[in-house]
Each structure stands twice: as C-alpha cells, then as structure tokens.
Amino acid sequence: MLGWLEVLAAADDRVAFPVLLWGVMPLVTLGTAVAFCLLVLVFKWGLLGRVRPGVHPLWSCWCSRWDFFYVAWQVYARYPLSHLEGTLLLPWYLRAMGMTIGRQVVLGGGYSQVVDPDMLHFEDGATVCCQFQAHTFEDRVLKIDHVTIRRDATVGDAGVLLYGADIGEAARVLPHSVIMKRERLLPGRTYAGAPTRPI
C-alpha cells in the first residue's frame, strides 16, 4: 500500500496519474486477488489432496495441515471470493476445491469460505442457504464425513447440517433447523426444528 502511494505521489503529471489510478492499479489489485485465490487452491491440493471421510487425532500432522489450510483460506481468499457470491465464478472455484455442485444450484450467502469442501455434495436444482458442520471434534478426535443435498431439495437460511446428513430429493428444510449426525431426511417431505421433525 505504501509503495502504491509513493508511485501515485511521483506521478504528478495529468496523463500518468489517471492511467495509474484507473488502469494500472485496478489490474494489479485484481491480479493480486487472483494470485491469493490460486495460492489457497495450491495449499488445498498440496497439503490435503482429496479429503475422505475418517477420524484423525486432534494433534496429528493431518489436522495441523487441515487447520493451516482453512486459516490461509480465511486470511488470503475469503475477502476476494466474497465479491463473487451470487455469480457463476464462485461455484467454479468451489468445484476446484473439491465440492460437488450440480447444475442450477442456488447458493445463499457465506460460501466465500467453505470448511470441508470435499464433503459437500449438492445435486441439480438444490437451493442451499445453510451452514455445514461436516466435521466435529469429539474427545480430541476430528471426525469428518459427507453431507449431501439431493436433487431439487431446499435447506433454509441459518439451518445447520452435521456430518453424514442426507437431505432427500425435493425435501424442504425450514430456516433455523438442525439436521443431526448421519440423519437422513425422506424425499418430498418438509422438516423443521432443532433437531428436525417432519411437519
């Protein structure tokens, strides 16, 4: 930032200043944001590779790499990616991170950083506005498993899905509901509550 201010201060003529301000600076800023997002993508595949369901001791090397990756995502890529929410570019990035996102999936806000992208599977036509807990720490052990939202299912705002949750085809989960570990919701039904119950 200080370097840019020095460059702008040195560009005192009327031609160079607008070119720097409206041409060079936006391109460099965009390039930096893209570089950080690519760096986080390299961290994901270099440190973790394809993540599979499993159990890992809290103080293991794997958990340390897993934690480092998510801190790096939050620090370097979350802010630039937040500007892509609601566009077709964010799902491309999330797919590159390992998420399975079908066609015509609607993602709500908050997907600029996703914990456990390999564990999240959204089938065609799903509407997803919820939060995910595809992992838990139980007795100093990290447990991680898949979360699946089937075709045309809808999970409302501020809902929470724990690992192993499977939302049936065309099922509807109302806002602020909690789907418990390894809970399977039947297709075509409506659910609400914490924990969820059919209504």
Number of C-alpha atoms within 10 A of each C-alpha: 6 7 8 12 10 10 13 16 11 11 16 11 9 8 9 12 17 15 12 16 13 10 11 12 15 12 12 11 11 11 12 13 18 14 14 18 21 15 15 22 20 15 19 24 15 12 15 15 13 13 16 13 15 11 14 16 15 16 11 12 11 14 16 12 16 18 13 15 22 20 15 17 24 16 12 18 23 22 15 16 20 15 12 15 17 14 11 9 12 18 22 12 17 19 14 15 20 20 19 17 21 17 11 12 19 19 19 16 14 14 20 20 17 18 19 22 22 23 24 20 18 24 19 18 20 25 23 20 20 24 22 22 21 24 22 16 13 10 8 11 15 17 17 22 23 22 27 19 27 22 21 20 26 26 26 20 17 15 22 23 25 22 25 22 23 22 27 20 21 20 22 24 28 20 18 19 22 23 28 18 18 15 17 14 22 16 16 14 16 19 22 19 16 13 13 19 14 12 10
